[in-house]
């Protein structure tokens, strides 16, 4: 917790936009948690959200199926590529300014192919 908070504090002090990201889960994964556990974790994360820290919650994204995972938590290559493009688009929408997008996405020539 101390390290997590230290990272977010560093981002705030240095005007770095931070993104907390909850990845999509397998369709049956919610059964592995007690009632309310996932909502409790989301509530915990929301305590850190502010104008410089965003929560991107893809937990229940129905665009992913069990076949998109190589094990209980990791995407296969094709699903990872799809999610990376989805995440990139979401971050771009949040930032909504080219100069700030480049801070996260890299140099313009690197992002042109995305």
C-alpha positions as CSV (number, residue, x, y, z in Angstrom):
1,X,0.0,0.0,0.0
2,X,2.8,2.4,0.9
3,X,4.5,1.8,-2.5
4,X,1.2,2.2,-4.4
5,X,0.5,5.5,-2.6
6,X,4.0,6.7,-3.1
7,X,3.7,6.1,-6.9
8,X,0.4,8.0,-7.1
9,X,1.9,10.8,-5.0
10,X,4.9,11.0,-7.3
11,X,2.5,11.3,-10.3
12,X,0.6,14.1,-8.6
13,X,3.7,16.0,-7.7
14,X,5.1,15.7,-11.2
15,X,1.8,16.3,-13.1
16,X,1.8,12.8,-14.5
17,X,-1.6,11.4,-15.3
18,X,-2.1,8.0,-13.7
19,X,-4.5,5.3,-14.8
20,X,-5.6,2.5,-12.5
21,X,-6.9,-0.3,-14.7
22,X,-9.1,-3.2,-13.9
23,X,-8.7,-5.8,-16.6
24,X,-11.5,-7.9,-18.1
25,X,-12.1,-11.1,-16.3
26,X,-13.2,-14.5,-17.5
27,X,-17.0,-14.9,-17.6
28,X,-17.0,-17.4,-14.7
29,X,-14.4,-15.6,-12.6
30,X,-16.8,-13.6,-10.4
31,X,-17.9,-17.0,-8.8
32,X,-14.4,-17.1,-7.3
33,X,-15.1,-14.1,-5.1
34,X,-17.4,-13.6,-2.1
35,X,-20.4,-11.5,-2.6
36,X,-19.4,-7.8,-2.5
37,X,-15.6,-8.4,-2.7
38,X,-15.2,-7.0,-6.2
39,X,-17.4,-4.0,-5.4
40,X,-15.4,-3.4,-2.2
41,X,-12.1,-3.4,-4.2
42,X,-13.6,-1.0,-6.8
43,X,-14.7,1.3,-3.9
44,X,-11.2,1.1,-2.5
45,X,-9.7,2.2,-5.8
46,X,-12.2,5.1,-6.2
47,X,-10.7,6.7,-3.1
48,X,-7.6,7.4,-5.2
49,X,-9.4,8.8,-8.2
50,X,-9.0,12.5,-8.8
51,X,-8.4,14.9,-11.7
52,X,-5.0,13.4,-12.3
53,X,-5.8,9.7,-11.4
54,X,-8.4,7.8,-13.5
55,X,-9.9,4.4,-12.9
56,X,-10.5,2.4,-16.1
57,X,-12.7,-0.5,-15.2
58,X,-13.0,-3.2,-17.8
59,X,-13.9,-5.9,-15.3
60,X,-17.2,-6.9,-16.9
61,X,-16.4,-6.1,-20.5
62,X,-18.3,-8.7,-22.5
63,X,-16.0,-8.5,-25.5
64,X,-13.8,-11.3,-24.0
65,X,-14.7,-15.0,-23.6
66,X,-12.9,-17.9,-21.9
67,X,-11.1,-18.8,-25.1
68,X,-9.3,-15.4,-25.0
69,X,-7.3,-16.5,-21.9
70,X,-4.3,-18.8,-21.8
71,X,-4.9,-19.5,-18.1
72,X,-7.1,-18.2,-15.4
73,X,-5.9,-14.6,-15.7
74,X,-3.7,-14.0,-18.8
75,X,-4.9,-13.1,-22.3
76,X,-3.7,-15.1,-25.2
77,X,-1.8,-13.0,-27.9
78,X,-4.8,-12.1,-30.0
79,X,-6.9,-11.0,-27.0
80,X,-3.9,-9.1,-25.5
81,X,-3.6,-7.2,-28.8
82,X,-7.3,-6.4,-28.9
83,X,-7.3,-5.2,-25.3
84,X,-4.1,-3.1,-25.9
85,X,-5.9,-1.3,-28.7
86,X,-9.0,-0.8,-26.6
87,X,-6.9,0.5,-23.7
88,X,-5.0,2.8,-25.9
89,X,-8.3,4.3,-27.4
90,X,-9.7,4.7,-23.9
91,X,-6.6,6.5,-22.6
92,X,-6.6,8.8,-25.7
93,X,-10.3,9.6,-25.1
94,X,-9.6,10.5,-21.4
95,X,-6.6,12.7,-22.2
96,X,-8.2,14.3,-25.3
97,X,-5.1,16.3,-26.1
98,X,-2.3,15.2,-28.5
99,X,0.5,16.6,-26.5
100,X,-0.6,14.7,-23.3
101,X,-1.2,11.5,-25.3
102,X,2.3,11.5,-26.4
103,X,3.5,11.6,-22.8
104,X,1.9,8.1,-22.4
105,X,1.9,6.6,-25.8
106,X,5.4,7.6,-26.9
107,X,6.7,9.6,-29.8
108,X,4.4,10.5,-32.7
109,X,6.1,8.1,-35.1
110,X,5.5,5.2,-32.6
111,X,1.8,6.0,-32.1
112,X,1.0,6.5,-35.8
113,X,0.9,2.7,-36.3
114,X,-1.6,2.2,-33.4
